[in-house]
Amino acid sequence: MRDQSNPDGIRLPTMLDPTSNGEFEPIPRSRAHHAAYREARAKTTTAAHRSGMNRRDFLVSL
């Protein structure tokens, strides 16, 4: 089943940066947050290809 809010599977299934419930303005992402997101995305893409799956299907299968 495809996620309606993320049909291309671009977003990671977990947040690596500060988030907000809407009550407060979220803290802007730092360089470390951007680096962590890029690294997580790259590693999940590599693992998915090694498994013969696209990244979205690989992450859903976990």
Biotite code that builds the C-alpha atoms (Angstrom):
import biotite.structure as struc

atoms = struc.array([
    struc.Atom([0.000, 0.000, 0.000], chain_id="A", res_id=1, res_name="MET", atom_name="CA", element="C"),
    struc.Atom([1.385, 3.369, -1.029], chain_id="A", res_id=2, res_name="ARG", atom_name="CA", element="C"),
    struc.Atom([1.430, 6.258, 1.396], chain_id="A", res_id=3, res_name="ASP", atom_name="CA", element="C"),
    struc.Atom([-0.888, 8.966, 0.070], chain_id="A", res_id=4, res_name="GLN", atom_name="CA", element="C"),
    struc.Atom([1.210, 11.747, 1.625], chain_id="A", res_id=5, res_name="SER", atom_name="CA", element="C"),
    struc.Atom([4.485, 10.363, 0.238], chain_id="A", res_id=6, res_name="ASN", atom_name="CA", element="C"),
    struc.Atom([3.712, 8.557, -3.036], chain_id="A", res_id=7, res_name="PRO", atom_name="CA", element="C"),
    struc.Atom([7.286, 8.695, -4.344], chain_id="A", res_id=8, res_name="ASP", atom_name="CA", element="C"),
    struc.Atom([8.789, 7.452, -1.092], chain_id="A", res_id=9, res_name="GLY", atom_name="CA", element="C"),
    struc.Atom([11.083, 10.457, -0.806], chain_id="A", res_id=10, res_name="ILE", atom_name="CA", element="C"),
    struc.Atom([10.631, 11.195, 2.895], chain_id="A", res_id=11, res_name="ARG", atom_name="CA", element="C"),
    struc.Atom([12.106, 8.961, 5.577], chain_id="A", res_id=12, res_name="LEU", atom_name="CA", element="C"),
    struc.Atom([9.596, 7.272, 7.908], chain_id="A", res_id=13, res_name="PRO", atom_name="CA", element="C"),
    struc.Atom([11.114, 8.924, 10.969], chain_id="A", res_id=14, res_name="THR", atom_name="CA", element="C"),
    struc.Atom([11.918, 12.507, 11.817], chain_id="A", res_id=15, res_name="MET", atom_name="CA", element="C"),
    struc.Atom([15.590, 13.319, 12.395], chain_id="A", res_id=16, res_name="LEU", atom_name="CA", element="C"),
    struc.Atom([15.037, 16.967, 13.160], chain_id="A", res_id=17, res_name="ASP", atom_name="CA", element="C"),
    struc.Atom([13.104, 19.020, 15.694], chain_id="A", res_id=18, res_name="PRO", atom_name="CA", element="C"),
    struc.Atom([9.372, 18.896, 15.054], chain_id="A", res_id=19, res_name="THR", atom_name="CA", element="C"),
    struc.Atom([6.411, 20.816, 16.385], chain_id="A", res_id=20, res_name="SER", atom_name="CA", element="C"),
    struc.Atom([2.848, 19.931, 17.231], chain_id="A", res_id=21, res_name="ASN", atom_name="CA", element="C"),
    struc.Atom([1.860, 23.380, 15.991], chain_id="A", res_id=22, res_name="GLY", atom_name="CA", element="C"),
    struc.Atom([1.849, 24.987, 19.420], chain_id="A", res_id=23, res_name="GLU", atom_name="CA", element="C"),
    struc.Atom([5.364, 26.398, 19.005], chain_id="A", res_id=24, res_name="PHE", atom_name="CA", element="C"),
    struc.Atom([7.447, 27.370, 16.023], chain_id="A", res_id=25, res_name="GLU", atom_name="CA", element="C"),
    struc.Atom([9.859, 24.486, 15.265], chain_id="A", res_id=26, res_name="PRO", atom_name="CA", element="C"),
    struc.Atom([13.581, 25.041, 15.665], chain_id="A", res_id=27, res_name="ILE", atom_name="CA", element="C"),
    struc.Atom([15.272, 25.493, 12.262], chain_id="A", res_id=28, res_name="PRO", atom_name="CA", element="C"),
    struc.Atom([17.281, 22.537, 11.016], chain_id="A", res_id=29, res_name="ARG", atom_name="CA", element="C"),
    struc.Atom([20.982, 22.690, 11.705], chain_id="A", res_id=30, res_name="SER", atom_name="CA", element="C"),
    struc.Atom([23.757, 21.452, 9.434], chain_id="A", res_id=31, res_name="ARG", atom_name="CA", element="C"),
    struc.Atom([23.918, 18.307, 11.576], chain_id="A", res_id=32, res_name="ALA", atom_name="CA", element="C"),
    struc.Atom([20.233, 17.594, 10.919], chain_id="A", res_id=33, res_name="HIS", atom_name="CA", element="C"),
    struc.Atom([20.700, 18.030, 7.179], chain_id="A", res_id=34, res_name="HIS", atom_name="CA", element="C"),
    struc.Atom([23.768, 15.778, 7.236], chain_id="A", res_id=35, res_name="ALA", atom_name="CA", element="C"),
    struc.Atom([21.980, 13.096, 9.261], chain_id="A", res_id=36, res_name="ALA", atom_name="CA", element="C"),
    struc.Atom([19.032, 13.127, 6.855], chain_id="A", res_id=37, res_name="TYR", atom_name="CA", element="C"),
    struc.Atom([21.291, 12.861, 3.791], chain_id="A", res_id=38, res_name="ARG", atom_name="CA", element="C"),
    struc.Atom([23.281, 10.003, 5.340], chain_id="A", res_id=39, res_name="GLU", atom_name="CA", element="C"),
    struc.Atom([20.177, 8.084, 6.418], chain_id="A", res_id=40, res_name="ALA", atom_name="CA", element="C"),
    struc.Atom([18.640, 8.499, 2.987], chain_id="A", res_id=41, res_name="ARG", atom_name="CA", element="C"),
    struc.Atom([21.829, 7.364, 1.222], chain_id="A", res_id=42, res_name="ALA", atom_name="CA", element="C"),
    struc.Atom([22.257, 4.315, 3.456], chain_id="A", res_id=43, res_name="LYS", atom_name="CA", element="C"),
    struc.Atom([18.631, 3.200, 3.118], chain_id="A", res_id=44, res_name="THR", atom_name="CA", element="C"),
    struc.Atom([18.846, 3.614, -0.661], chain_id="A", res_id=45, res_name="THR", atom_name="CA", element="C"),
    struc.Atom([22.003, 1.487, -0.786], chain_id="A", res_id=46, res_name="THR", atom_name="CA", element="C"),
    struc.Atom([20.496, -1.207, 1.452], chain_id="A", res_id=47, res_name="ALA", atom_name="CA", element="C"),
    struc.Atom([17.306, -1.270, -0.595], chain_id="A", res_id=48, res_name="ALA", atom_name="CA", element="C"),
    struc.Atom([19.161, -1.703, -3.885], chain_id="A", res_id=49, res_name="HIS", atom_name="CA", element="C"),
    struc.Atom([21.240, -4.464, -2.331], chain_id="A", res_id=50, res_name="ARG", atom_name="CA", element="C"),
    struc.Atom([17.963, -6.189, -1.437], chain_id="A", res_id=51, res_name="SER", atom_name="CA", element="C"),
    struc.Atom([16.599, -5.746, -4.949], chain_id="A", res_id=52, res_name="GLY", atom_name="CA", element="C"),
    struc.Atom([13.866, -3.339, -3.827], chain_id="A", res_id=53, res_name="MET", atom_name="CA", element="C"),
    struc.Atom([13.194, 0.340, -4.215], chain_id="A", res_id=54, res_name="ASN", atom_name="CA", element="C"),
    struc.Atom([13.787, 2.418, -1.096], chain_id="A", res_id=55, res_name="ARG", atom_name="CA", element="C"),
    struc.Atom([10.108, 2.999, -0.355], chain_id="A", res_id=56, res_name="ARG", atom_name="CA", element="C"),
    struc.Atom([9.249, -0.715, -0.422], chain_id="A", res_id=57, res_name="ASP", atom_name="CA", element="C"),
    struc.Atom([12.368, -1.541, 1.591], chain_id="A", res_id=58, res_name="PHE", atom_name="CA", element="C"),
    struc.Atom([11.449, 0.909, 4.360], chain_id="A", res_id=59, res_name="LEU", atom_name="CA", element="C"),
    struc.Atom([7.830, -0.253, 4.457], chain_id="A", res_id=60, res_name="VAL", atom_name="CA", element="C"),
    struc.Atom([9.001, -3.864, 4.745], chain_id="A", res_id=61, res_name="SER", atom_name="CA", element="C"),
    struc.Atom([10.975, -3.058, 7.878], chain_id="A", res_id=62, res_name="LEU", atom_name="CA", element="C"),
])
